[in-house]
Every structure is written in C-alpha cells, then in structure tokens.
Amino acid sequence: MLTWNLYHGRSVPGSRRDLLPEFSAALAGWEWDVALLQEVPPWWPSPLAARLGASARLVLTSRNALLPLRRALARRWPDASKSGGGGCNAILVRGGRSIVEHRTRRLCLLPERRWLHAVRLSCGMWVGNLHAQGTLREAREAGATALRWAGSEPLVLGGDFNVHSLALEELTWAGGRNADHVFVAGAAPLWARVLDRGRLSDHAPVAVGVISAPKGPRQN
C-alpha cells in the first residue's frame, strides 16, 4: 500500500508546468498494489491509471465549480492556481487485483469538503482513503465508517489526516510520516518505508507492506 498527497500536482520549488509525466514516472518506479492519493488534480486519475496499468476510483473534494476553466488555468499556471485548480482523492489498484465496490462518505462541508472513500478489492480486502481537515472527530468518523463498510473483512485505511500523532479505536497504526498515516484492521503490517520523491509534492510518499490476518475478531 502507498499513500501520497500530490500537492495538486506541484513541486517544491515550483516548476511552472504540468507535472503529470513526472508524477506518473515516480509512481511507476515504486512497487505497490494500491495507491491512496490526495490533492490530485481531478483530470489526473484516468491518465495516471492508463500509464500505470491500474484501475482508478475518485471522489471530488473542494473547488471544483467551473472545472474546465480551473483545469485550463491550473495546467498553464499550476503554481499560481495552487489548490484553486480543484482537487480529488483517488485510489489506484493494480497487481492483478480488481475493484468490485466503491463507497463514499462526506466527512466535512465547511470550511472545505472532505471525503472518505473506499474500495473493496477482488481479494476481499477493503481499502479506504481520505484527506481530513485535521480534527479528531473526522478521523474517528472515518475509522468507524471504514470499519463498518469492511465488516469482517480486512481493512487498510490511509491518507493525509492532517494530524501528526493519531490513534484510532479498533485500528492498528501500520506506518506513516508527519500527517500521513496508514492503519489496518484484520491485517498485519509487515514493514513501512518513506520513499524518495525528489522535488515532487510537499509530502513524502509512505509505503506499507500488509498481509491479511485470519478471519475472526479484530485485535490491535
């Protein structure tokens, strides 16, 4: 599993051009089966999936009114548009697995819309993704919702929680860096690594190895 906030497709320092090829190349160079992405330009998930041989699901977040105009401005001046170019959260799945179900839940409307979304994989595992505002209420609601969706099946929940230190009931912390975390239930974390992304984004991607645990009561 990999979680990464894409910083609306920008670099640090800014590159003043569209960086879809560079982000695609970075993702292509790492080993992962599921990528949980936040602050993604809404027009990126489809080409990213095509370039990476993956399936994609997304949920739009904030600033997506007049999206064609926002897209035109953001592609031409990404560092000036910043988050004004619109955004979404996206889940990419590859490695022989397919998506059999996709669910969404809005966590917050103001000051910005924040969403949890999750997919059920053909292997029977649920994977959830979010970019939270930074409140404990949101994090707990996301955890409880994802657990309810997964039922007795294994769950991985990751993303940008905007909280640096976090514990969630019935979920085990599997790895993270700063505000980016991965939690599991009904699964066991094997390892966690922070990946080198060069100048891309203001967040480092976090990769976590996970193996499903035998079915039964979840234990931390």
N, C-alpha and C positions, 0 to 999 in steps of 0.2 A: 504494500500500500504506500502511496505517496501523497502528501498534502502540500500545496503550494499556493500562496497568494501571488497572483501575477502582476499586481500593482498597475492594473489597467493596461497591461502590455507595454510598460515603460521600463527604462533602465536608470541606473544611478552611476554617474550623472546621466542626464537625458541625452538621447540620441537624435531627436528631432526627425524621426521617421518611423514608419510602421515596422515593428519587430517580430511579426508573426514567423518569418523564417528562422530567426534566432531562437525564439521560444520553442518552436517545433523541433529544431535540431537538438536543443538541450534535453527535451523530453524523450526524444528518440535515442539519446545516448545513455539513458539510465534504464535499469531493469525494474519493471513494475507490471502488475496485472491490473491495478485500479489506481487512477489518479484523481484526487479530490482537489479541484481548482476553485479559487475565489478571485474576485475582482477581475473577471475575464471580460474583455470586450465581447458584447453579445453576438457579434458576427464571427467570432473565432472558433467556437466548439465544432462546427461542421468541418471547416478545413483542417483543424487540428486532428480530428478523428480520421479524416481521409488520409492525411500524411502519416499518421501513426498506426494505421490499420486497426482502429478502435471503434467501438460504439460509443455514442455520447447521449447524455441527457442533461438538460439545463433548466434553471429557473431564473427568470429575470428578477433583478433586485431594484436598485434605485436609478432615477434619472434616465428613464427610457422613453419618455414622451418625445415625439418628433425624431424617432430613432434614425431614419435615413439621413437627416441633416446632421445629427450628432455624429453619426458614423463618418460622413464626409469630412467634417471638421477634425475629428479625432485622428483619422488616417493621415490627414495632411499636417496637423499640428498636435501630435499626441501629448507633448509636454506642456502645451498651453491649455489643452482641453482637460487634462487630468481625469478626475472622476466624472466630469461633465460629459464625457463620451458615452456614458451609460455603463451598465455592468450586469453580470450574471454570475451565478455559481454553476459549475459544470462538473460532471462525473464522466470520466473516460474509462472504458473497460476493454481489455484485450487479453491475450494469452489463452485463447480457446474458450473463454467464458462469454456468456451472453446475458443480456438484461431481460428479465421476464416480468418485472413490475417496477413502476416508478411512482413515488408518492411525494407530496409537498405539504408543508405547513408554514404559514406565516408566523413568525415569532414576534415581530415588532413592526408598527406602522410609522411611528414618529420617534425621533427626527428623521430616520430613514427606514425604508422597508428592509427587513432582514428575514431570511427564509432558511428553513431546514428542508433539504430534500434527500431522498434515499432511494436506492435501487435494490431489488432482490436479484441475486445472480443465479444462474443456472445450477451452480454448485450448492445452492441452498443457504448462502450467506447474504445478510443484509449489510449494505454499506451506506452510511449517511455522511452528508457534507453540509457545512454551514459557515457563514461569516457573521458572527454575532456583534452586537453593539458594544458588548463588554460588561453586561450585568449578569449577576449570578442567577437571577430569575430566568433569563433567556437560556443560559447554559443548562440549568436544571430542566427546563421545559423541553429543550431539545433532547436531552438524555432520556427523559421519561417517554417522550413521543417515539423516539427511535426504538427503545426497548419494547414498547407496546406493538409497534409495527413488526418487529422481528419475532415476537412471541418466544417460542422455544428454540428458534434458530440462532446461529452465531451472528454477532453484530460487530461491526467496526464503525466508529463514529469519529470523524476528524474534521479539521478545518482551522480557521482563524477565529479563536474565541475572544480575542481582544482582552484576555486576562492572562497574566504570566504564571500565576500559581493557581491550580484548579484541581478539585476532586469532585467526582460525580457519583452519586449513590448507585450501587449495583454495576458500576463500570470500573474497569481497571485501566489506569494510565499506562499506555504502551510506549510512549516516547513523545518528544516534542522539543521545541526551541522557542523561547520567549512566549508569544501569544498563540503559537501554532501547536496544536496537540492532537494526539490520536489516542482514543480509548477503545477498549474491547470488552465484550461480554460473551460468554460461551466460546471463547477462543483464547489462545495463549500467545503472548508476544514473544518472539524469538530474538530480535535484535532491533536497534534503531540507529539511524545514521543521519547526520546533516550533510546534504550534498552541496558541492561547489557549483554555484550558478554564475560565477563571474560577476558582470555588472548588471545582469538581468534582475529586475524587481528590487524591492527594498526588503523582501523576506527571503530567507533561505528555505529551500525545499527540505522536507523531512520524510525519509523513507523508513518504513517499519515492516519487518517480517512477522507474519501472523499465521498460526496454524489452528484449525478448528479443534475444539476440545470435544470429548464425548458428550452426547446429549444428556441432559439432566439439569438439576438446579444449578443456576449460575453462582459462582463463587469468586470473590476478589482474591 
